[in-house]
Amino acid sequence: MTKEYETSRTTDSRRLKIGLLGLSDPAPWPGELIQALDFCDVHVSPILSRPSAGDARAAVWNDWMRQGDFDWIFDVSGGNLSTLALPFLDLELYGACRTLFAGYSDLTPVLNALSAATGKETLLFSASQNIPALCAFLKEGDPALMRPDWHALGSMRLQELVQAPVAGGNIRCLLKLAGTPWWPDLTGRVLFLEARSGNAMAIASMVAQLCNMGVMDQIRALALGQFTELQDPLPVVLTVLEQMGARMDLPVLLTSEVGHAPGSKGLWIGKELFS
């Protein structure tokens, strides 16, 4: 029996059934996370930690979705390869079961494709980055994990955006969907962006691409999270928006609590920002 097949088993129906998956690059064995989730029935993808084709990674996801009895599937991978698995995912399975899917970074394309295809929310969140808050949420329903602090640029009231659902995630990875059938309809949405890598010039070029695609004319508001290599992304983003002739009345929201930093909180994709 390989290490990847070692999972906790239980006959107690009160235990949450959790899946740990990797649709992107091979991921390290999540031993600390498994140990912390000892109150759950944890299942781990048999190909989590070894190189595999996109269809093989997607097959595990499809199988777990068909089972229909997982409460959560947390993708613990990241990197570059999620879009190799995306064409092989049966997206409609997600809308037909109770399971909620969470991932971050390179899982941004999958999170947005699932939400767009089914109308069901997904969660932008790294289970391995904030294990204490995740356990509190799963054990006790503590909502703090899903409630990052926001503030608005200028005089806009946050409550004005209560009816606007969220799309987006990691800016580099979101742009992988450009020109594909999975690009989400961003009309009237709050577009959330964050980045792990990218200096000012790299981020400027990606924001400019979104402007060139007409995105900034479609969205209800722009929300910015952590940009790891930029101390403050706001001047870069605002300069690009001005240079590209974007809407000057575009509301901008900011949070320092969603992104790649340890302790980051979760953000629902496909759900209203302040619901």
Residue pairs with C-beta under 8 A, 6 or more apart in sequence:
2 46
3 29
3 49
4 29
4 44
4 45
4 46
4 47
4 48
4 49
4 50
5 44
5 46
6 44
7 41
7 42
7 43
7 44
8 34
8 37
8 38
8 40
8 41
8 42
9 41
10 41
12 41
15 39
15 40
15 41
16 39
16 40
16 41
16 71
16 72
16 138
17 40
17 41
17 43
17 69
17 70
17 71
17 72
18 37
18 40
18 41
18 42
18 43
18 70
18 71
18 72
18 73
18 74
18 138
19 42
19 43
19 44
19 45
19 64
19 70
19 72
19 73
19 74
19 99
20 30
20 33
20 34
20 42
20 43
20 44
20 45
20 48
20 73
20 74
20 76
20 127
21 45
21 48
21 57
21 60
21 61
21 64
21 73
21 74
21 75
21 76
21 77
22 45
22 47
22 48
22 49
22 57
22 75
22 76
22 77
23 57
23 58
23 61
23 75
23 77
23 81
23 82
23 85
23 86
23 89
23 103
23 107
23 110
24 75
24 77
24 78
24 79
24 80
24 81
24 82
24 85
24 105
24 106
24 107
25 77
25 78
25 79
25 80
25 81
25 106
26 48
26 49
26 50
26 51
26 52
26 77
27 48
27 49
27 76
27 77
27 78
28 49
29 48
29 49
30 44
30 48
30 76
30 127
30 128
32 128
32 131
33 74
33 76
33 127
33 128
33 131
34 42
34 44
36 131
36 132
36 134
36 135
37 135
37 138
39 135
39 138
39 139
40 138
43 64
43 70
45 57
45 60
46 60
47 56
47 57
47 60
48 76
48 77
53 84
54 81
54 83
54 84
54 85
54 86
54 87
54 88
55 85
55 88
57 81
57 84
57 85
58 85
58 86
58 87
58 88
58 89
59 88
61 73
61 85
61 89
62 88
62 89
62 90
62 93
64 70
64 73
64 99
65 73
65 90
65 93
65 94
65 97
65 99
66 93
68 96
68 97
68 98
68 99
69 98
70 97
70 98
70 99
71 98
71 99
71 100
72 99
72 100
72 101
72 102
72 138
73 99
73 100
73 101
73 102
74 102
74 103
74 125
74 127
75 101
75 102
75 103
75 107
75 110
76 103
76 126
76 127
76 128
77 103
77 106
77 107
78 103
78 104
78 105
78 106
78 107
78 126
79 105
79 106
80 106
81 106
82 106
82 107
82 108
82 109
82 110
82 173
83 109
83 176
83 177
85 110
86 109
86 110
86 113
86 182
89 110
89 113
89 114
91 113
91 114
91 117
91 118
92 117
92 118
94 101
94 114
94 117
94 118
94 120
95 117
95 118
95 119
95 120
100 121
100 122
100 123
101 110
101 111
101 114
101 122
101 123
102 122
102 123
102 124
102 125
102 127
102 266
103 110
103 111
103 122
103 123
103 124
103 125
103 126
104 124
104 125
104 126
104 129
104 169
104 170
104 260
104 264
105 126
105 169
105 170
105 173
105 196
105 260
106 170
106 173
107 169
107 173
108 124
108 168
108 169
108 170
108 173
108 174
108 176
109 173
109 174
109 176
109 177
109 182
110 122
111 122
111 123
111 124
111 169
111 269
112 122
112 167
112 168
112 169
112 174
112 177
112 182
112 184
112 269
113 177
113 182
113 184
114 120
114 122
115 121
115 122
115 167
115 184
115 269
115 270
116 167
116 182
116 184
116 185
116 270
117 182
119 270
120 270
121 268
121 269
121 270
121 271
122 268
122 269
122 270
123 146
123 266
123 267
123 268
123 269
124 169
124 192
124 258
124 266
124 267
124 268
124 269
125 134
125 145
125 264
125 265
125 266
125 267
126 260
126 264
127 134
129 260
129 261
129 262
129 263
129 264
130 145
130 262
130 263
130 264
130 265
133 142
133 144
133 145
133 263
133 265
134 145
136 142
136 144
136 145
137 143
137 144
137 145
137 146
144 265
145 265
145 266
146 265
146 266
146 267
146 268
147 265
148 225
148 255
148 257
148 258
148 265
148 267
149 255
149 256
149 257
150 158
150 223
150 253
150 254
150 255
150 273
151 158
151 253
151 254
151 255
152 158
152 251
152 252
152 253
152 254
153 234
153 251
153 252
153 253
153 254
154 251
154 252
156 251
158 253
158 274
159 274
160 251
161 190
161 220
161 221
161 251
161 253
161 273
161 274
162 272
162 273
162 274
162 275
163 272
164 188
164 189
164 190
164 220
164 221
164 272
164 273
165 189
165 190
165 270
165 271
165 272
165 273
166 189
166 190
166 191
166 192
166 223
166 267
166 268
166 269
166 270
166 271
166 272
166 273
167 184
167 186
167 189
167 190
167 191
167 192
167 269
167 270
168 174
168 190
168 191
168 192
168 193
168 223
168 269
169 192
169 193
169 194
169 269
170 193
170 194
170 195
170 196
171 193
171 194
171 195
171 198
171 203
171 206
171 207
171 210
172 195
172 197
172 198
172 206
174 193
175 206
175 209
175 210
177 183
177 184
178 209
178 213
186 215
186 218
186 219
187 218
187 219
188 218
188 219
188 220
189 218
189 219
189 220
190 219
190 220
190 221
190 222
190 223
190 253
190 273
191 210
191 215
191 219
191 221
191 222
191 223
192 223
192 224
192 225
192 258
192 267
193 207
193 222
193 223
193 224
193 225
194 224
194 225
194 226
194 227
194 258
194 259
194 260
195 203
195 206
195 226
195 227
195 228
195 229
195 230
195 233
195 259
196 228
196 229
196 259
196 260
197 228
197 229
198 206
198 227
198 229
198 230
199 229
199 230
200 230
200 236
203 227
203 230
203 233
203 236
203 237
204 236
204 239
204 240
207 236
207 237
207 240
207 241
208 240
208 243
208 244
210 216
211 240
211 241
211 244
211 245
211 246
212 244
216 222
216 241
216 244
216 246
216 247
216 250
217 246
217 247
219 250
220 251
221 250
221 251
221 252
221 253
222 237
222 250
222 251
222 252
222 253
223 252
223 253
223 254
223 255
223 273
224 233
224 234
224 237
224 252
224 253
224 254
224 255
225 255
225 256
225 257
225 258
225 259
225 267
226 256
226 257
226 258
226 259
226 260
226 261
226 264
227 233
227 259
228 259
228 260
228 261
230 236
234 252
234 254
237 252
238 252
240 246
241 250
242 248
253 273
257 264
257 265
258 264
258 265
258 266
258 267
268 275
